[in-house]
Amino acid sequence: MDRKGVLYVVATPIGNRADITQRALSVLGSVDRVLAEDTRHSGTLLRSLGIGTPLLSLHEHNEQVQVEPLLARLRGGADLALISDAGTPLISDPGYRIVRAARQAGIEVVPIPGPSALIAALSVAGLPTDRFVFEGFLPAKAVARRAHLQALAGETRTLVFYEASHRIEECLSDLAECFGAERAAVVARELTKTFEQVQAGSLAELNSWLAEDANRQRGEFVVLVAGAEAAADAELDAEAQRVLKLLLAELPVKRAAALAAEITGARKNALYQYALQHP
């Protein structure tokens, strides 16, 4: 029986090239082709590592049409390595279509683990990591982004987002508006690179920190936000809930929670979270 090839899913550095693993070097140097999101970018990386394996382009715009030709190569015995521009493939990057198709075709798919901005940020953020939810990139348009964040405001797990430099100000501003300015959060910028920064504070404090220096708005960002306080219902008695619901019929959530806190003496944050969880 003819040997089928293997599809390797290979993590590459997110910034510091010294983070490449020995296993990744071995695989990238021995496969028949490397599937790269941006062949120019990845070509520079591979040459710097002394690897001359030919590259094939695989990105979000051509992945669907590339699946069958790549399966044909794998069925023919070729070994392929899938990489992204940085970090672990498929994490907010293309690749799941070829991985899914290869598995369905009986092709062996082997992970070569390594750097991931998501995991690197979680490891140093100082926020709970026993349960978290990764949301990738938020919608680019403001209305859609805020609607998405409102739906997540009651999430009790640590939330992790990726964000681009040209939207980081809007992202933090919308997070403060939708989650509350006092919610704890962390901004991790340019991880493993020369100008790496990991800044913790409330969302209000992080908005101010970002605005203080234009250089802090450059680079690639991971934004981590503490989950909402669990069981806001348990903190509110029936009267506080009743008053809040009456106010919500006439006022925006933030104003209704503040006014209900003044009237009932309940904690404003608990009222705010209750309102978000009971639209």
Secondary structure, 3 states (H helix, E strand, C coil): CCCCCEEEEECECCCCHHHCCHHHHHHHHHCCEEEECCHHHHHHHHHHCCCCCCEEECCCCCHHHHHHHHHHHHHCCCCEEECCCCECCCCCCCCHHHHHHHHHCCCEEEEECCCCHHHHHHHHHCCCCCCEEEEEECCCCHHHHHHHHHHHCCCCCEEEEEECHHHHHHHHHHHHHHHCCCCEEEEEECCCCCCCEEEEEEHHHHHHHHHHCHHHHCCCEEEEECCCCCCHHHHCCHHHHHHHHHHHCCCCHHHHHHHHHHHHCCCHHHHHHHHHHCC
